Amino acid sequence: MVAVDPDVRVGSRRLRVGRRQLLWGLRLVLLGALLGLWQWYGSQPDVFTIAPFTTVMRSFWDGIISGEFLGAVAGTLASVAIGYAIAAVVGVGLGVWIGVSRYAQNTIEPLSSALYATPVSLFIPVIAVVFGLELGGRVILIVLWCVFEIVVTTSGGVKEVSASLIDVAKSFDAPRRVLYRKVVLPAAMPHIVLGLRLGVARAMRGAVTAELMLSAANLGLIVLVAGSRFDVPRLLAGILLTMLLGLALMSAASLVERRVLAHYLVR
Amino acid sequence: MAEPVATLPELAAPRRRPGAAPGASPGRAGRRRPLRRRVWFQRLVTWGGLLVAWQVFASVVGPYYFPDLGSIAVGFVEVVHAGGVQLVLDSFRQMLLGFGLAVAIGVPLGLLIGSSWVLDFLLRPYVNVLFVTSLSAVIPLIILFFGTGFQFRVAVVFLFAVFYVIITPANGVRAIESGIVDMGRSFGAGPWKRFVAITMPGTMPFIVSGMRLGLGQAVQGMIIAELWVTVGSGQRLENLSQNRELGQFFAMAAIIVLVGTVLGQLVLWVQRRISPWAGDAAAAIEGGS
């Protein structure tokens, strides 16, 4: 889990700086080439499915200054936050329970693994019918999309807590509550946090899918309307916005993960 | 990997005699265990309780919102009679084309990215960005490109599956011990020989894990695509839910899940046949990322 910058490993120390600059140069060249290709392909007169990069950027900027994009991001984030909060509480709770209890392992774990393997999108039509197309249905879909990831990762982590740690705590007559709070949870923390981080990406995916497939809203609305009006620049801008939001959320989650686990990684 | 030490629940169990070996054979321990600690009894009571709760919930909210178990059983028969199984199999057959494309392109790309630091440095950002992107948002663009027909569904499945099939094998190459590669090199094995003799077998469990993850995503993509343009199984699901035939809906969903599970197990079975030394692929993954 410890990120190692790839180019730190290659080459001798003396070569490193030059090599690093070369790689970054290559990276920029590749990015430039891709954008150039996009621009060139998009400006072909007979191409209608892709708009030139610059046009997309202009549409993106229009969306930003008109406030629509930011409003959509805020709306999507709000439903992600609600769904994710529910999933985090339920998921970590269930995961820890499965981790520490034989009973839960016998009965709850098979169910949660089965649901983990079930494609959630199957339930979109029935969620629409039962919970409605608006916020309620969206939140349910987000919860279903990410909760089992959190359960599975958390329970895996708790199960791996070293038995000797628990032995020590028991030999000091630690009461159960203390045993869980001071030994089990801290020891399982890296897995719990990992599950929560993976859950963020899934929650985001669930939210966008819900906004596209239940009733069009927020980011989903932008993309859908642009697509149906054949407004390709705006469609691409909307997809770009969704990408950036996912990237920002994942970076934030990784940052939090590193912060929380900072003293686990000290060697 | 993890040593066979006592697991947490065993040690946290309150009434454990201190002398009892944690790894005692489950059969003998099972016979001495009181009824309420036996697995089958716990499952019977809990799952039975859940089914009862399902039934009660269904009868409270009514069949318009939630089907009871009887109507799911009836619905199952009706769905099978109406050709539901054939519909699901057709959907999966089309899905397999997109998934096959994803594997054919993704696995070599993943091995390449894993084998070369430079390629990894150059390509990884793109893979990562697309990996965290909510791919559903790209579907309107795919429609502009491919229309709403067969190609569209293949493209969606491909897109949903391909990143898992790239990233997991790439991590697998990383996970190979550098000592083994060094040894190959010092015994004079060229790049091709090293790839065939070390990289391929070493990453096989990861490839299969990636395929299983990708397969799950591919099924997800298949359903989303079919719901989006209302064809095949997706159309059937949509109609059933709109006509509030929820019993049939759940039966249909169960068939899809079942076929998906069988496919996943098939991949696992193949992996056990071709790389039996690797153990469970899932276990290999846990150490990898």
Boltz contact constraints between the chains, C-beta under 6 A:
constraints:
  - contact:
      token1: [A, 6]
      token2: [B, 117]
      max_distance: 6.0
  - contact:
      token1: [A, 6]
      token2: [B, 121]
      max_distance: 6.0
  - contact:
      token1: [A, 10]
      token2: [B, 117]
      max_distance: 6.0
  - contact:
      token1: [A, 23]
      token2: [B, 121]
      max_distance: 6.0
  - contact:
      token1: [A, 27]
      token2: [B, 122]
      max_distance: 6.0
  - contact:
      token1: [A, 30]
      token2: [B, 122]
      max_distance: 6.0
  - contact:
      token1: [A, 49]
      token2: [B, 144]
      max_distance: 6.0
  - contact:
      token1: [A, 49]
      token2: [B, 145]
      max_distance: 6.0
  - contact:
      token1: [A, 100]
      token2: [B, 8]
      max_distance: 6.0
  - contact:
      token1: [A, 100]
      token2: [B, 9]
      max_distance: 6.0
  - contact:
      token1: [A, 100]
      token2: [B, 12]
      max_distance: 6.0
  - contact:
      token1: [A, 101]
      token2: [B, 9]
      max_distance: 6.0
  - contact:
      token1: [A, 102]
      token2: [B, 9]
      max_distance: 6.0
  - contact:
      token1: [A, 103]
      token2: [B, 42]
      max_distance: 6.0
  - contact:
      token1: [A, 106]
      token2: [B, 39]
      max_distance: 6.0
  - contact:
      token1: [A, 106]
      token2: [B, 42]
      max_distance: 6.0
  - contact:
      token1: [A, 107]
      token2: [B, 42]
      max_distance: 6.0
  - contact:
      token1: [A, 107]
      token2: [B, 43]
      max_distance: 6.0
  - contact:
      token1: [A, 107]
      token2: [B, 46]
      max_distance: 6.0
  - contact:
      token1: [A, 118]
      token2: [B, 257]
      max_distance: 6.0
  - contact:
      token1: [A, 119]
      token2: [B, 219]
      max_distance: 6.0
  - contact:
      token1: [A, 119]
      token2: [B, 220]
      max_distance: 6.0
  - contact:
      token1: [A, 119]
      token2: [B, 223]
      max_distance: 6.0
  - contact:
      token1: [A, 121]
      token2: [B, 220]
      max_distance: 6.0
  - contact:
      token1: [A, 121]
      token2: [B, 223]
      max_distance: 6.0
  - contact:
      token1: [A, 121]
      token2: [B, 224]
      max_distance: 6.0
  - contact:
      token1: [A, 122]
      token2: [B, 223]
      max_distance: 6.0
  - contact:
      token1: [A, 122]
      token2: [B, 253]
      max_distance: 6.0
  - contact:
      token1: [A, 125]
      token2: [B, 237]
      max_distance: 6.0
  - contact:
      token1: [A, 125]
      token2: [B, 238]
      max_distance: 6.0
  - contact:
      token1: [A, 125]
      token2: [B, 241]
      max_distance: 6.0
  - contact:
      token1: [A, 126]
      token2: [B, 241]
      max_distance: 6.0
  - contact:
      token1: [A, 126]
      token2: [B, 249]
      max_distance: 6.0
  - contact:
      token1: [A, 129]
      token2: [B, 241]
      max_distance: 6.0
  - contact:
      token1: [A, 130]
      token2: [B, 65]
      max_distance: 6.0
  - contact:
      token1: [A, 159]
      token2: [B, 7]
      max_distance: 6.0
  - contact:
      token1: [A, 161]
      token2: [B, 8]
      max_distance: 6.0
  - contact:
      token1: [A, 163]
      token2: [B, 5]
      max_distance: 6.0
  - contact:
      token1: [A, 163]
      token2: [B, 6]
      max_distance: 6.0
  - contact:
      token1: [A, 163]
      token2: [B, 11]
      max_distance: 6.0
  - contact:
      token1: [A, 166]
      token2: [B, 11]
      max_distance: 6.0
  - contact:
      token1: [A, 201]
      token2: [B, 132]
      max_distance: 6.0
  - contact:
      token1: [A, 204]
      token2: [B, 134]
      max_distance: 6.0
  - contact:
      token1: [A, 205]
      token2: [B, 134]
      max_distance: 6.0
  - contact:
      token1: [A, 208]
      token2: [B, 134]
      max_distance: 6.0
  - contact:
      token1: [A, 208]
      token2: [B, 136]
      max_distance: 6.0
  - contact:
      token1: [A, 208]
      token2: [B, 137]
      max_distance: 6.0
  - contact:
      token1: [A, 209]
      token2: [B, 136]
      max_distance: 6.0
  - contact:
      token1: [A, 212]
      token2: [B, 136]
      max_distance: 6.0
  - contact:
      token1: [A, 223]
      token2: [B, 137]
      max_distance: 6.0
  - contact:
      token1: [A, 223]
      token2: [B, 140]
      max_distance: 6.0
  - contact:
      token1: [A, 227]
      token2: [B, 140]
      max_distance: 6.0
  - contact:
      token1: [A, 235]
      token2: [B, 140]
      max_distance: 6.0
  - contact:
      token1: [A, 239]
      token2: [B, 137]
      max_distance: 6.0
  - contact:
      token1: [A, 239]
      token2: [B, 138]
      max_distance: 6.0
  - contact:
      token1: [A, 242]
      token2: [B, 134]
      max_distance: 6.0
  - contact:
      token1: [A, 242]
      token2: [B, 137]
      max_distance: 6.0
  - contact:
      token1: [A, 243]
      token2: [B, 133]
      max_distance: 6.0
  - contact:
      token1: [A, 246]
      token2: [B, 132]
      max_distance: 6.0
  - contact:
      token1: [A, 246]
      token2: [B, 133]
      max_distance: 6.0
  - contact:
      token1: [A, 246]
      token2: [B, 134]
      max_distance: 6.0
  - contact:
      token1: [A, 247]
      token2: [B, 129]
      max_distance: 6.0
  - contact:
      token1: [A, 247]
      token2: [B, 132]
      max_distance: 6.0
  - contact:
      token1: [A, 250]
      token2: [B, 132]
      max_distance: 6.0
